Amino acid sequence: MQKMLAVVLGLWLQPPPERDERGLSQSTENAILLAGAIAVATIVVTAVTVYVRSKMPGQ
């Protein structure tokens, strides 16, 4: 009985396993990817707008 109690207490009182905290969180990665996608979309829209305006007659 004492041995079983010692095992249960040992498992209960042992420190929690260490977390592997390398890298960014998933939400941070998603935010960075979203910001990159917005930047690329802005560049494409600006380039197309400049091209179309330069090809318009009368300007």
PDB file of N, CA, C and O in Angstrom:
ATOM      1  N   MET A   1       0.826  -1.194   0.000  1.00  0.00           N
ATOM      2  CA  MET A   1       0.000   0.000   0.000  1.00  0.00           C
ATOM      3  C   MET A   1       0.868   1.256   0.000  1.00  0.00           C
ATOM      4  O   MET A   1       0.580   2.221  -0.708  1.00  0.00           O
ATOM      5  N   GLN A   2       1.944   1.232   0.810  1.00  0.00           N
ATOM      6  CA  GLN A   2       2.829   2.395   0.865  1.00  0.00           C
ATOM      7  C   GLN A   2       3.527   2.616  -0.478  1.00  0.00           C
ATOM      8  O   GLN A   2       3.714   3.750  -0.917  1.00  0.00           O
ATOM      9  N   LYS A   3       3.903   1.516  -1.115  1.00  0.00           N
ATOM     10  CA  LYS A   3       4.591   1.636  -2.403  1.00  0.00           C
ATOM     11  C   LYS A   3       3.652   2.267  -3.433  1.00  0.00           C
ATOM     12  O   LYS A   3       4.067   3.131  -4.206  1.00  0.00           O
ATOM     13  N   MET A   4       2.403   1.844  -3.444  1.00  0.00           N
ATOM     14  CA  MET A   4       1.435   2.397  -4.385  1.00  0.00           C
ATOM     15  C   MET A   4       1.186   3.877  -4.092  1.00  0.00           C
ATOM     16  O   MET A   4       1.081   4.686  -5.013  1.00  0.00           O
ATOM     17  N   LEU A   5       1.092   4.222  -2.821  1.00  0.00           N
ATOM     18  CA  LEU A   5       0.906   5.617  -2.433  1.00  0.00           C
ATOM     19  C   LEU A   5       2.112   6.456  -2.850  1.00  0.00           C
ATOM     20  O   LEU A   5       1.951   7.586  -3.310  1.00  0.00           O
ATOM     21  N   ALA A   6       3.300   5.918  -2.694  1.00  0.00           N
ATOM     22  CA  ALA A   6       4.515   6.635  -3.087  1.00  0.00           C
ATOM     23  C   ALA A   6       4.541   6.862  -4.597  1.00  0.00           C
ATOM     24  O   ALA A   6       4.929   7.937  -5.055  1.00  0.00           O
ATOM     25  N   VAL A   7       4.136   5.868  -5.366  1.00  0.00           N
ATOM     26  CA  VAL A   7       4.105   6.011  -6.826  1.00  0.00           C
ATOM     27  C   VAL A   7       3.086   7.067  -7.233  1.00  0.00           C
ATOM     28  O   VAL A   7       3.372   7.916  -8.077  1.00  0.00           O
ATOM     29  N   VAL A   8       1.900   7.017  -6.637  1.00  0.00           N
ATOM     30  CA  VAL A   8       0.852   7.989  -6.977  1.00  0.00           C
ATOM     31  C   VAL A   8       1.301   9.399  -6.612  1.00  0.00           C
ATOM     32  O   VAL A   8       1.135  10.326  -7.405  1.00  0.00           O
ATOM     33  N   LEU A   9       1.867   9.570  -5.419  1.00  0.00           N
ATOM     34  CA  LEU A   9       2.350  10.891  -5.014  1.00  0.00           C
ATOM     35  C   LEU A   9       3.501  11.354  -5.905  1.00  0.00           C
ATOM     36  O   LEU A   9       3.593  12.534  -6.243  1.00  0.00           O
ATOM     37  N   GLY A  10       4.365  10.438  -6.280  1.00  0.00           N
ATOM     38  CA  GLY A  10       5.482  10.786  -7.164  1.00  0.00           C
ATOM     39  C   GLY A  10       5.000  11.273  -8.519  1.00  0.00           C
ATOM     40  O   GLY A  10       5.522  12.252  -9.053  1.00  0.00           O
ATOM     41  N   LEU A  11       4.013  10.599  -9.071  1.00  0.00           N
ATOM     42  CA  LEU A  11       3.466  11.027 -10.360  1.00  0.00           C
ATOM     43  C   LEU A  11       2.723  12.349 -10.240  1.00  0.00           C
ATOM     44  O   LEU A  11       2.771  13.188 -11.139  1.00  0.00           O
ATOM     45  N   TRP A  12       2.038  12.522  -9.120  1.00  0.00           N
ATOM     46  CA  TRP A  12       1.225  13.724  -8.936  1.00  0.00           C
ATOM     47  C   TRP A  12       2.092  14.953  -8.683  1.00  0.00           C
ATOM     48  O   TRP A  12       1.756  16.048  -9.135  1.00  0.00           O
ATOM     49  N   LEU A  13       3.205  14.788  -7.964  1.00  0.00           N
ATOM     50  CA  LEU A  13       4.033  15.919  -7.560  1.00  0.00           C
ATOM     51  C   LEU A  13       5.203  16.198  -8.501  1.00  0.00           C
ATOM     52  O   LEU A  13       5.927  17.174  -8.302  1.00  0.00           O
ATOM     53  N   GLN A  14       5.401  15.377  -9.504  1.00  0.00           N
ATOM     54  CA  GLN A  14       6.536  15.625 -10.405  1.00  0.00           C
ATOM     55  C   GLN A  14       6.294  16.895 -11.215  1.00  0.00           C
ATOM     56  O   GLN A  14       5.147  17.238 -11.504  1.00  0.00           O
ATOM     57  N   PRO A  15       7.365  17.592 -11.581  1.00  0.00           N
ATOM     58  CA  PRO A  15       7.188  18.834 -12.344  1.00  0.00           C
ATOM     59  C   PRO A  15       6.595  18.544 -13.724  1.00  0.00           C
ATOM     60  O   PRO A  15       6.822  17.476 -14.293  1.00  0.00           O
ATOM     61  N   PRO A  16       5.845  19.488 -14.245  1.00  0.00           N
ATOM     62  CA  PRO A  16       5.254  19.277 -15.566  1.00  0.00           C
ATOM     63  C   PRO A  16       6.346  19.195 -16.630  1.00  0.00           C
ATOM     64  O   PRO A  16       7.422  19.766 -16.452  1.00  0.00           O
ATOM     65  N   PRO A  17       6.087  18.504 -17.714  1.00  0.00           N
ATOM     66  CA  PRO A  17       7.102  18.408 -18.766  1.00  0.00           C
ATOM     67  C   PRO A  17       7.389  19.788 -19.362  1.00  0.00           C
ATOM     68  O   PRO A  17       6.504  20.638 -19.459  1.00  0.00           O
ATOM     69  N   GLU A  18       8.655  19.987 -19.761  1.00  0.00           N
ATOM     70  CA  GLU A  18       9.031  21.274 -20.342  1.00  0.00           C
ATOM     71  C   GLU A  18       8.403  21.430 -21.718  1.00  0.00           C
ATOM     72  O   GLU A  18       8.311  20.479 -22.495  1.00  0.00           O
ATOM     73  N   ARG A  19       7.972  22.657 -21.998  1.00  0.00           N
ATOM     74  CA  ARG A  19       7.362  22.936 -23.298  1.00  0.00           C
ATOM     75  C   ARG A  19       8.445  23.352 -24.276  1.00  0.00           C
ATOM     76  O   ARG A  19       9.416  24.010 -23.902  1.00  0.00           O
ATOM     77  N   ASP A  20       8.275  22.971 -25.511  1.00  0.00           N
ATOM     78  CA  ASP A  20       9.179  23.391 -26.567  1.00  0.00           C
ATOM     79  C   ASP A  20       8.636  24.700 -27.125  1.00  0.00           C
ATOM     80  O   ASP A  20       7.643  24.699 -27.852  1.00  0.00           O
ATOM     81  N   GLU A  21       9.274  25.807 -26.795  1.00  0.00           N
ATOM     82  CA  GLU A  21       8.733  27.110 -27.162  1.00  0.00           C
ATOM     83  C   GLU A  21       9.561  27.790 -28.246  1.00  0.00           C
ATOM     84  O   GLU A  21       9.642  29.017 -28.287  1.00  0.00           O
ATOM     85  N   ARG A  22      10.166  27.010 -29.110  1.00  0.00           N
ATOM     86  CA  ARG A  22      10.906  27.608 -30.215  1.00  0.00           C
ATOM     87  C   ARG A  22       9.933  28.055 -31.283  1.00  0.00           C
ATOM     88  O   ARG A  22       8.872  27.455 -31.461  1.00  0.00           O
ATOM     89  N   GLY A  23      10.295  29.110 -31.993  1.00  0.00           N
ATOM     90  CA  GLY A  23       9.468  29.565 -33.102  1.00  0.00           C
ATOM     91  C   GLY A  23       8.339  30.470 -32.647  1.00  0.00           C
ATOM     92  O   GLY A  23       8.209  30.802 -31.468  1.00  0.00           O
ATOM     93  N   LEU A  24       7.533  30.854 -33.611  1.00  0.00           N
ATOM     94  CA  LEU A  24       6.422  31.768 -33.362  1.00  0.00           C
ATOM     95  C   LEU A  24       5.144  30.981 -33.128  1.00  0.00           C
ATOM     96  O   LEU A  24       5.031  29.818 -33.516  1.00  0.00           O
ATOM     97  N   SER A  25       4.196  31.626 -32.495  1.00  0.00           N
ATOM     98  CA  SER A  25       2.902  30.978 -32.314  1.00  0.00           C
ATOM     99  C   SER A  25       2.173  30.944 -33.653  1.00  0.00           C
ATOM    100  O   SER A  25       2.510  31.690 -34.572  1.00  0.00           O
ATOM    101  N   GLN A  26       1.197  30.094 -33.752  1.00  0.00           N
ATOM    102  CA  GLN A  26       0.462  29.947 -35.005  1.00  0.00           C
ATOM    103  C   GLN A  26      -0.269  31.232 -35.365  1.00  0.00           C
ATOM    104  O   GLN A  26      -0.340  31.592 -36.540  1.00  0.00           O
ATOM    105  N   SER A  27      -0.809  31.924 -34.378  1.00  0.00           N
ATOM    106  CA  SER A  27      -1.525  33.168 -34.682  1.00  0.00           C
ATOM    107  C   SER A  27      -0.564  34.242 -35.188  1.00  0.00           C
ATOM    108  O   SER A  27      -0.926  35.038 -36.054  1.00  0.00           O
ATOM    109  N   THR A  28       0.658  34.268 -34.654  1.00  0.00           N
ATOM    110  CA  THR A  28       1.655  35.224 -35.139  1.00  0.00           C
ATOM    111  C   THR A  28       2.046  34.897 -36.568  1.00  0.00           C
ATOM    112  O   THR A  28       2.162  35.796 -37.402  1.00  0.00           O
ATOM    113  N   GLU A  29       2.249  33.624 -36.859  1.00  0.00           N
ATOM    114  CA  GLU A  29       2.581  33.220 -38.226  1.00  0.00           C
ATOM    115  C   GLU A  29       1.461  33.604 -39.189  1.00  0.00           C
ATOM    116  O   GLU A  29       1.725  34.095 -40.286  1.00  0.00           O
ATOM    117  N   ASN A  30       0.213  33.381 -38.781  1.00  0.00           N
ATOM    118  CA  ASN A  30      -0.923  33.742 -39.636  1.00  0.00           C
ATOM    119  C   ASN A  30      -0.978  35.245 -39.869  1.00  0.00           C
ATOM    120  O   ASN A  30      -1.271  35.685 -40.981  1.00  0.00           O
ATOM    121  N   ALA A  31      -0.702  36.036 -38.845  1.00  0.00           N
ATOM    122  CA  ALA A  31      -0.717  37.496 -38.990  1.00  0.00           C
ATOM    123  C   ALA A  31       0.373  37.959 -39.950  1.00  0.00           C
ATOM    124  O   ALA A  31       0.143  38.857 -40.760  1.00  0.00           O
ATOM    125  N   ILE A  32       1.551  37.357 -39.868  1.00  0.00           N
ATOM    126  CA  ILE A  32       2.647  37.719 -40.772  1.00  0.00           C
ATOM    127  C   ILE A  32       2.298  37.339 -42.204  1.00  0.00           C
ATOM    128  O   ILE A  32       2.537  38.117 -43.128  1.00  0.00           O
ATOM    129  N   LEU A  33       1.736  36.155 -42.396  1.00  0.00           N
ATOM    130  CA  LEU A  33       1.336  35.732 -43.745  1.00  0.00           C
ATOM    131  C   LEU A  33       0.250  36.637 -44.311  1.00  0.00           C
ATOM    132  O   LEU A  33       0.285  36.980 -45.492  1.00  0.00           O
ATOM    133  N   LEU A  34      -0.708  37.023 -43.488  1.00  0.00           N
ATOM    134  CA  LEU A  34      -1.775  37.921 -43.937  1.00  0.00           C
ATOM    135  C   LEU A  34      -1.206  39.278 -44.331  1.00  0.00           C
ATOM    136  O   LEU A  34      -1.596  39.838 -45.356  1.00  0.00           O
ATOM    137  N   ALA A  35      -0.294  39.811 -43.535  1.00  0.00           N
ATOM    138  CA  ALA A  35       0.330  41.100 -43.862  1.00  0.00           C
ATOM    139  C   ALA A  35       1.101  41.001 -45.172  1.00  0.00           C
ATOM    140  O   ALA A  35       1.066  41.928 -45.982  1.00  0.00           O
ATOM    141  N   GLY A  36       1.788  39.898 -45.387  1.00  0.00           N
ATOM    142  CA  GLY A  36       2.508  39.701 -46.648  1.00  0.00           C
ATOM    143  C   GLY A  36       1.566  39.622 -47.830  1.00  0.00           C
ATOM    144  O   GLY A  36       1.841  40.197 -48.883  1.00  0.00           O
ATOM    145  N   ALA A  37       0.460  38.920 -47.671  1.00  0.00           N
ATOM    146  CA  ALA A  37      -0.521  38.801 -48.754  1.00  0.00           C
ATOM    147  C   ALA A  37      -1.128  40.162 -49.083  1.00  0.00           C
ATOM    148  O   ALA A  37      -1.340  40.478 -50.253  1.00  0.00           O
ATOM    149  N   ILE A  38      -1.407  40.959 -48.071  1.00  0.00           N
ATOM    150  CA  ILE A  38      -1.955  42.301 -48.300  1.00  0.00           C
ATOM    151  C   ILE A  38      -0.932  43.170 -49.025  1.00  0.00           C
ATOM    152  O   ILE A  38      -1.294  43.930 -49.922  1.00  0.00           O
ATOM    153  N   ALA A  39       0.330  43.067 -48.650  1.00  0.00           N
ATOM    154  CA  ALA A  39       1.381  43.847 -49.308  1.00  0.00           C
ATOM    155  C   ALA A  39       1.503  43.460 -50.777  1.00  0.00           C
ATOM    156  O   ALA A  39       1.610  44.332 -51.639  1.00  0.00           O
ATOM    157  N   VAL A  40       1.486  42.171 -51.070  1.00  0.00           N
ATOM    158  CA  VAL A  40       1.579  41.715 -52.462  1.00  0.00           C
ATOM    159  C   VAL A  40       0.364  42.179 -53.250  1.00  0.00           C
ATOM    160  O   VAL A  40       0.511  42.643 -54.380  1.00  0.00           O
ATOM    161  N   ALA A  41      -0.820  42.068 -52.689  1.00  0.00           N
ATOM    162  CA  ALA A  41      -2.036  42.511 -53.381  1.00  0.00           C
ATOM    163  C   ALA A  41      -1.984  44.012 -53.662  1.00  0.00           C
ATOM    164  O   ALA A  41      -2.392  44.454 -54.736  1.00  0.00           O
ATOM    165  N   THR A  42      -1.490  44.790 -52.712  1.00  0.00           N
ATOM    166  CA  THR A  42      -1.378  46.240 -52.908  1.00  0.00           C
ATOM    167  C   THR A  42      -0.411  46.564 -54.043  1.00  0.00           C
ATOM    168  O   THR A  42      -0.686  47.439 -54.865  1.00  0.00           O
ATOM    169  N   ILE A  43       0.707  45.870 -54.090  1.00  0.00           N
ATOM    170  CA  ILE A  43       1.684  46.091 -55.159  1.00  0.00           C
ATOM    171  C   ILE A  43       1.080  45.746 -56.512  1.00  0.00           C
ATOM    172  O   ILE A  43       1.251  46.499 -57.470  1.00  0.00           O
ATOM    173  N   VAL A  44       0.382  44.628 -56.609  1.00  0.00           N
ATOM    174  CA  VAL A  44      -0.223  44.212 -57.879  1.00  0.00           C
ATOM    175  C   VAL A  44      -1.288  45.212 -58.321  1.00  0.00           C
ATOM    176  O   VAL A  44      -1.307  45.614 -59.485  1.00  0.00           O
ATOM    177  N   VAL A  45      -2.163  45.614 -57.421  1.00  0.00           N
ATOM    178  CA  VAL A  45      -3.224  46.567 -57.773  1.00  0.00           C
ATOM    179  C   VAL A  45      -2.613  47.896 -58.215  1.00  0.00           C
ATOM    180  O   VAL A  45      -3.073  48.493 -59.188  1.00  0.00           O
ATOM    181  N   THR A  46      -1.594  48.358 -57.521  1.00  0.00           N
ATOM    182  CA  THR A  46      -0.938  49.616 -57.895  1.00  0.00           C
ATOM    183  C   THR A  46      -0.286  49.500 -59.267  1.00  0.00           C
ATOM    184  O   THR A  46      -0.411  50.412 -60.084  1.00  0.00           O
ATOM    185  N   ALA A  47       0.402  48.407 -59.533  1.00  0.00           N
ATOM    186  CA  ALA A  47       1.059  48.220 -60.826  1.00  0.00           C
ATOM    187  C   ALA A  47       0.036  48.176 -61.956  1.00  0.00           C
ATOM    188  O   ALA A  47       0.247  48.790 -63.002  1.00  0.00           O
ATOM    189  N   VAL A  48      -1.062  47.464 -61.762  1.00  0.00           N
ATOM    190  CA  VAL A  48      -2.101  47.383 -62.797  1.00  0.00           C
ATOM    191  C   VAL A  48      -2.738  48.752 -63.007  1.00  0.00           C
ATOM    192  O   VAL A  48      -2.991  49.140 -64.148  1.00  0.00           O
ATOM    193  N   THR A  49      -3.000  49.477 -61.951  1.00  0.00           N
ATOM    194  CA  THR A  49      -3.598  50.816 -62.067  1.00  0.00           C
ATOM    195  C   THR A  49      -2.682  51.760 -62.842  1.00  0.00           C
ATOM    196  O   THR A  49      -3.146  52.486 -63.721  1.00  0.00           O
ATOM    197  N   VAL A  50      -1.405  51.758 -62.531  1.00  0.00           N
ATOM    198  CA  VAL A  50      -0.448  52.613 -63.242  1.00  0.00           C
ATOM    199  C   VAL A  50      -0.385  52.222 -64.712  1.00  0.00           C
ATOM    200  O   VAL A  50      -0.358  53.094 -65.580  1.00  0.00           O
ATOM    201  N   TYR A  51      -0.361  50.939 -65.001  1.00  0.00           N
ATOM    202  CA  TYR A  51      -0.301  50.472 -66.391  1.00  0.00           C
ATOM    203  C   TYR A  51      -1.548  50.898 -67.164  1.00  0.00           C
ATOM    204  O   TYR A  51      -1.445  51.419 -68.275  1.00  0.00           O
ATOM    205  N   VAL A  52      -2.711  50.678 -66.586  1.00  0.00           N
ATOM    206  CA  VAL A  52      -3.968  51.013 -67.271  1.00  0.00           C
ATOM    207  C   VAL A  52      -4.063  52.516 -67.492  1.00  0.00           C
ATOM    208  O   VAL A  52      -4.456  52.950 -68.575  1.00  0.00           O
ATOM    209  N   ARG A  53      -3.717  53.307 -66.509  1.00  0.00           N
ATOM    210  CA  ARG A  53      -3.783  54.768 -66.673  1.00  0.00           C
ATOM    211  C   ARG A  53      -2.806  55.259 -67.726  1.00  0.00           C
ATOM    212  O   ARG A  53      -3.090  56.231 -68.426  1.00  0.00           O
ATOM    213  N   SER A  54      -1.660  54.603 -67.850  1.00  0.00           N
ATOM    214  CA  SER A  54      -0.691  55.036 -68.861  1.00  0.00           C
ATOM    215  C   SER A  54      -1.152  54.687 -70.272  1.00  0.00           C
ATOM    216  O   SER A  54      -0.711  55.321 -71.231  1.00  0.00           O
ATOM    217  N   LYS A  55      -2.020  53.708 -70.421  1.00  0.00           N
ATOM    218  CA  LYS A  55      -2.515  53.281 -71.735  1.00  0.00           C
ATOM    219  C   LYS A  55      -3.827  53.952 -72.119  1.00  0.00           C
ATOM    220  O   LYS A  55      -4.317  53.746 -73.230  1.00  0.00           O
ATOM    221  N   MET A  56      -4.401  54.745 -71.231  1.00  0.00           N
ATOM    222  CA  MET A  56      -5.676  55.403 -71.541  1.00  0.00           C
ATOM    223  C   MET A  56      -5.441  56.542 -72.533  1.00  0.00           C
ATOM    224  O   MET A  56      -4.502  57.321 -72.372  1.00  0.00           O
ATOM    225  N   PRO A  57      -6.297  56.641 -73.564  1.00  0.00           N
ATOM    226  CA  PRO A  57      -6.117  57.722 -74.535  1.00  0.00           C
ATOM    227  C   PRO A  57      -6.497  59.075 -73.929  1.00  0.00           C
ATOM    228  O   PRO A  57      -7.350  59.170 -73.047  1.00  0.00           O
ATOM    229  N   GLY A  58      -5.842  60.104 -74.430  1.00  0.00           N
ATOM    230  CA  GLY A  58      -6.188  61.447 -73.999  1.00  0.00           C
ATOM    231  C   GLY A  58      -5.492  61.885 -72.730  1.00  0.00           C
ATOM    232  O   GLY A  58      -5.828  62.933 -72.177  1.00  0.00           O
ATOM    233  N   GLN A  59      -4.545  61.122 -72.260  1.00  0.00           N
ATOM    234  CA  GLN A  59      -3.859  61.564 -71.044  1.00  0.00           C
ATOM    235  C   GLN A  59      -2.384  61.570 -71.245  1.00  0.00           C
ATOM    236  O   GLN A  59      -1.638  61.915 -70.329  1.00  0.00           O
TER     237      GLN A  59
END
